[in-house]
Amino acid sequence: MGTKSNTTRLVVMAFLIALEIILTRFCSINTPILRIGFGFLPVAMMGIMYGPLWSGIGYAIGDVLGMMIFPSGTYFPGFTLTAFLTGFAFGLFLHNKNITWKRVLPASLIILLGVNLCLDTFWLSILMGNAFIALIPTRILKCVLMLPVHLILIPLVWNRILSKLPFASGQAA
């Protein structure tokens, strides 16, 4: 962890979890089968700063807290697993690395195609009783829309803003 104290990590993680909850619950377009929003940004920042395990745990906590504080349907643990895997992937690909769109691309493809398209669609088909295949077209559209958003916003937010803050010192810029 370098020069960061555990207290600093705890405070920054708590802030990013709160920000993820706000962005996901209040700054997203939500339909029963689709959510388009910016909740991925704080999770990506957790991954960059603290690595796969902390980012995965942070996003899983954010998912559970967000559901408890602002319920938007039935709690389903599959989505918490998805949250953990999303944070883990961001951390695995982005921690202690130069953050460029080329570095974000494989992480985002795994998250958008593997986790969101496949796993989340499977969870939705279980919850809603819809056929997996019937949900796929709308969810593919989400992936197509979100990929360029990931590729632009993650490097932009990290390189132009967060990497310059004192709590982010010592990280790859």
C-alpha positions as CSV (number, residue, x, y, z in Angstrom):
1,M,0.0,0.0,0.0
2,G,3.0,2.3,0.2
3,T,2.7,5.6,2.2
4,K,-1.1,5.4,2.5
5,S,-2.4,4.7,5.9
6,N,-5.2,2.3,6.6
7,T,-7.3,5.3,7.8
8,T,-6.8,7.1,4.5
9,R,-7.8,4.0,2.5
10,L,-10.9,3.5,4.7
11,V,-12.0,7.1,4.2
12,V,-11.4,7.1,0.5
13,M,-13.1,3.7,0.0
14,A,-16.1,4.9,2.0
15,F,-16.3,8.1,-0.1
16,L,-16.0,6.1,-3.4
17,I,-18.7,3.6,-2.2
18,A,-21.0,6.5,-1.3
19,L,-20.4,8.1,-4.7
20,E,-21.0,4.8,-6.4
21,I,-24.4,4.5,-4.6
22,I,-25.4,8.0,-5.5
23,L,-24.3,7.7,-9.2
24,T,-26.0,4.3,-9.5
25,R,-29.3,5.1,-7.7
26,F,-29.8,8.7,-8.7
27,C,-27.8,9.4,-11.8
28,S,-28.7,6.4,-13.9
29,I,-31.4,5.6,-16.5
30,N,-33.2,2.6,-15.1
31,T,-35.6,0.2,-16.7
32,P,-36.6,-3.3,-15.4
33,I,-33.9,-4.9,-17.6
34,L,-31.4,-2.1,-18.1
35,R,-29.4,0.4,-16.2
36,I,-27.2,3.0,-17.9
37,G,-25.2,5.2,-15.6
38,F,-21.9,6.3,-14.2
39,G,-21.6,4.1,-11.1
40,F,-18.7,2.3,-12.7
41,L,-16.5,5.4,-12.3
42,P,-15.9,5.2,-8.5
43,V,-15.4,1.4,-8.8
44,A,-12.8,1.9,-11.5
45,M,-11.0,4.5,-9.3
46,M,-11.1,2.0,-6.4
47,G,-9.5,-0.6,-8.7
48,I,-6.8,1.8,-9.9
49,M,-5.9,2.9,-6.3
50,Y,-6.4,-0.3,-4.3
51,G,-6.3,-3.3,-6.5
52,P,-8.7,-6.1,-7.3
53,L,-9.6,-7.4,-3.8
54,W,-10.4,-4.0,-2.2
55,S,-12.2,-2.8,-5.3
56,G,-14.3,-6.0,-5.5
57,I,-15.1,-5.8,-1.8
58,G,-15.9,-2.1,-2.0
59,Y,-18.3,-2.6,-4.9
60,A,-20.0,-5.5,-3.2
61,I,-20.5,-3.4,-0.1
62,G,-21.8,-0.6,-2.2
63,D,-24.3,-3.0,-3.9
64,V,-25.6,-4.3,-0.6
65,L,-25.8,-0.8,1.1
66,G,-27.4,0.7,-2.0
67,M,-30.1,-2.0,-2.0
68,M,-30.7,-1.6,1.7
69,I,-30.9,2.2,1.7
70,F,-32.6,2.7,-1.7
71,P,-34.3,-0.5,-2.6
72,S,-35.4,-0.7,-6.2
73,G,-36.7,-4.3,-6.3
74,T,-35.9,-7.6,-4.7
75,Y,-32.4,-8.1,-3.4
76,F,-30.6,-10.8,-5.4
77,P,-27.2,-12.0,-4.3
78,G,-26.2,-12.7,-7.9
79,F,-25.9,-8.9,-8.5
80,T,-23.6,-8.6,-5.5
81,L,-21.4,-11.3,-7.1
82,T,-21.5,-9.3,-10.3
83,A,-20.5,-6.2,-8.4
84,F,-17.5,-8.0,-6.8
85,L,-16.4,-9.3,-10.1
86,T,-16.6,-5.9,-11.7
87,G,-14.5,-4.3,-9.0
88,F,-12.1,-7.2,-9.2
89,A,-11.6,-6.9,-12.9
90,F,-11.0,-3.1,-12.8
91,G,-8.4,-3.7,-10.1
92,L,-6.8,-6.6,-11.9
93,F,-6.3,-4.6,-15.1
94,L,-5.8,-1.1,-13.8
95,H,-4.0,-1.2,-10.5
96,N,-0.5,0.4,-10.6
97,K,-0.7,0.8,-14.3
98,N,-0.7,3.8,-16.7
99,I,-4.4,4.5,-17.3
100,T,-5.0,4.8,-21.0
101,W,-7.9,3.8,-23.1
102,K,-5.9,0.8,-24.4
103,R,-5.4,-0.4,-20.8
104,V,-9.1,0.2,-20.0
105,L,-10.3,-1.6,-23.1
106,P,-9.7,-5.2,-21.9
107,A,-11.1,-4.5,-18.5
108,S,-14.2,-2.9,-19.9
109,L,-14.7,-5.7,-22.5
110,I,-14.6,-8.3,-19.8
111,I,-16.9,-6.3,-17.5
112,L,-19.4,-5.3,-20.2
113,L,-19.5,-8.5,-22.2
114,G,-18.6,-11.2,-19.6
115,V,-20.1,-9.8,-16.4
116,N,-22.9,-7.4,-17.5
117,L,-24.0,-9.0,-20.7
118,C,-23.8,-12.7,-19.7
119,L,-23.9,-12.9,-16.0
120,D,-26.4,-10.0,-15.3
121,T,-28.6,-11.2,-18.1
122,F,-28.6,-14.6,-16.6
123,W,-29.6,-13.1,-13.2
124,L,-32.4,-11.1,-14.8
125,S,-33.7,-14.2,-16.6
126,I,-33.9,-16.0,-13.3
127,L,-35.6,-13.1,-11.5
128,M,-38.0,-12.1,-14.2
129,G,-38.7,-15.5,-15.7
130,N,-37.8,-14.2,-19.2
131,A,-35.8,-16.3,-21.6
132,F,-32.1,-15.3,-21.6
133,I,-32.1,-14.8,-25.3
134,A,-35.1,-12.5,-25.2
135,L,-33.1,-10.1,-22.9
136,I,-29.9,-10.1,-25.0
137,P,-30.7,-7.5,-27.7
138,T,-31.4,-4.7,-25.3
139,R,-28.4,-5.6,-23.1
140,I,-26.1,-5.7,-26.2
141,L,-27.2,-2.1,-26.9
142,K,-26.1,-1.1,-23.4
143,C,-22.7,-2.7,-23.9
144,V,-22.2,-0.9,-27.2
145,L,-23.2,2.4,-25.7
146,M,-21.1,2.0,-22.5
147,L,-17.8,0.9,-24.0
148,P,-16.9,4.3,-25.4
149,V,-18.1,5.9,-22.2
150,H,-15.7,3.7,-20.2
151,L,-12.8,4.3,-22.6
152,I,-13.2,8.0,-22.4
153,L,-14.2,8.7,-18.8
154,I,-12.0,6.3,-16.8
155,P,-8.7,7.7,-18.2
156,L,-10.0,11.3,-18.2
157,V,-11.3,11.2,-14.6
158,W,-8.1,9.4,-13.3
159,N,-5.5,11.3,-15.3
160,R,-7.0,14.8,-15.1
161,I,-8.5,14.8,-11.7
162,L,-8.0,12.0,-9.2
163,S,-4.3,11.2,-9.8
164,K,-3.5,14.8,-8.8
165,L,-5.1,14.5,-5.4
166,P,-2.9,13.9,-2.3
167,F,-4.6,10.6,-1.4
168,A,-3.8,9.2,-4.8
169,S,-0.1,9.9,-4.6
170,G,2.2,7.1,-5.5
171,Q,-0.2,5.6,-8.1
172,A,0.5,5.3,-11.7
173,A,-0.7,8.3,-13.7
